[in-house]
Amino acid sequence: MDDPLDFRHRHRLWVAIGLVIAFVRMMKIPVIDQTLVIYISLARATPLVTLVLFLFLSLPTVGINLDKTLAAIVALTLNTSAFNAEIWRNAFRTFPREQREAAESVGMRRWAYFRYIMLPQMWLESLPALVNEMSFLIKGSPAIAVIGVVDLTRVTNRIASVTYEPLSPILAAGLLYVVIIGLLLKLQSLAERKAKRLAR
């Protein structure tokens, strides 16, 4: 089964991309910042299914051909990285300035301040919103089935078409989504406890 939804590994990348975008936006480089604002606005406003169809069906008209799995991965990356970037940017904006001033007063290097003081606290503050975005992405992932990528919903449809009994596979798929989201919330709880220890 094609699996563009390997969330265990890819979501780390999506969160990291969002962090980098937020960091670059906070630097306020005019042209780059305006470009990122346009990207974030479009990615957040465009339904995931529309983005998937655009990448898979429209890009070939200008000579860019993506196979269905790559198109799904790129669409998911563009979508969730934009939301993650805004979550991180809010964490940047609301971070207490006094802590930065205190770090500067004792001669702490900027990278050390970001790595050991700022990032752990931002991670703890942003974690609920990041997990919430992750859960929305999981629940919205059936959008990739429109271009033939095999996901849980597409498998459910295949089983239903063979058995002529749609209720059982649909209930099973719903239960699997509940289990996945439940595990995600459990991981959030574990990550929050770890982040609290790092922030001390």
N, C-alpha and C positions, 0 to 999 in steps of 0.2 A: 504493500500500500504506500503510495506517495504520502509523505508526511511533512508538509511545509509548516505544520503546527507543532514542531518540537519545542514546546514552550520552555522546557527546563533549561535549554541552552540559549535559544534565540531571544528570550525575553531579557536575559542579561545584556545582550547586545543592544536591544531596543532601549533599555533603560540607560545604557552607557551613551548611546547616540543622543538621546534626549538631554543628558547631562552636558555633553559637549555643545550641543546647540544652545542650551540655556547659558552656558559659560560664554560662548561667543557673543550672544545677544547682550549680555551684561557689559561687554567691552564697548558696545555702542559705536562700532565702525559703520558709518552711514550706509554705504552701498550694500555691505554684507547684511547688516541688520534689516534693511528694507527687503532684501531678497528672502531672508528667513521669515520675516513677517508674512510675506505673500505665500510662501510655502506652507507655513503653519495654518494660516487662515483657510487656504484651499483644502489642505489635508483634513482639517477638522470639520469643514463644511460639506465635504463630498462624501456621500454614502459609500461604504466599503465596497458594495457590489458594483457601483458605478466606476470606482477606481480600478477594480479588478478587470472589468470589461474594457476600460480605456487602455490599460497596459497590454492586454492580450489581443484586442481587436483593432485598436486605432494606431498603435505605434508601428505595426508592420507597414502602414501606408506611407511612412516616412523612412522606411528601411531599417527599423529597429524591430527585430524579431525575438520575442521571449517565449520559451516554452511554458506550458501551463503552470508547472510547479514554480518556476522562477518568477513568473508574473504574480502568482499568489504570494510568494515570499516578499517581493518588492512592494506589493500593495499593502500587506500587513505592516511592513517596516515603515513605509511612508506614513501610514495612518497612526499607528501607536506611538511612533517616535515624536510626532508633532504634539500629541497629548502629553507625553512624558516630558517634553521640553518645557511646556507651560507649567507643569507641576514643579519641576526643578527651578524654573525662573521665579516662581512665587516664593519658593524656599530661599532663594538668593535674596530677593527683595525684602523679606521679612526677618532676615537674620540680624541679630542685635549688632549694631555698629560698635558698641562699647567693647565687645570681645575682640574685634579686630584692632581697635586702638590699644587695648591692653597688651595684645600680642606684639604689636609694633613697639610699644614702650619698653619691652624686655628684649628687643632685638631678634624676635623670632622671624625666620625667613618666611616669605609669603607661601611657598609651596608646603612647608611644614605646618603652617597655620591652617591651610586648606585641608591637608591630609589628616591631621590629627585632632583638630578642633572643629572646623567648620563642617566637613563632610559627614562625620558620624552623627552630628546633631541634625543636619539637613536630611540625612537618610531616615532617621527616626521620625522626623516631622512629616516627611513625604510618603512614608511607607504605606499608610492606609489609602491614600489617593492613588499610588502606583498599583497597589493590589486591586483596587476598584477598577482601574483602567484595564488591568489584565483580565479581570472577570468579564468586563464588557467585550473585550476582544475575543475571548473564548466563546462567549454566547453569540457573537457576531460572525464567527468563523465559517458557518455554513454558506456565507456569501461566496466563498471560493469555489463552491460546487458548480456555479453557473458556467465555469469554463472547463469542467470535467475533472477537476482535482478530487481525488477520493478522500473525503473526510467522513466523520461519523454520520452526518445527515445523509450523505450520498449512499453509504453502506446500508443505512436504514431503509432508504427507498428501494435499493436493489433487493433486499430481503423481502420487503413487502410485495414487490412485483412478482417474486418467485412463489411465495407462500400464499399470496392473496389474503393475508391476514395482517393488516397494517397496525393494529392496536398494540400487539406484543412488542414488535421491534421499536415502535415509537416510544412506548413506556420504558423499554430498556435503554434507549438512547437518552431519554430524559433523566433516568436514574444515573447514567454515567456522567452526564453534565453536572448533576447535583453532587456526585462524589468528587469530581474534578474540582469544582468550586469549593467544596468543603475542605479538600486537601490544601487548596491554595490559601484559604483562610487560616488553616492550621500552620502552614509555613509562615504566614504573616505574623502569627503570634510568636513563633520561634525566632523569626528575624528581629522582631521588636525587642525581645528579651536580650538577644545578642547585641543589638544596636545600643541598648541602654547600658550594657556593661562597657561597650567601647567608648560611650560618651562620658563615662564617669572620670 
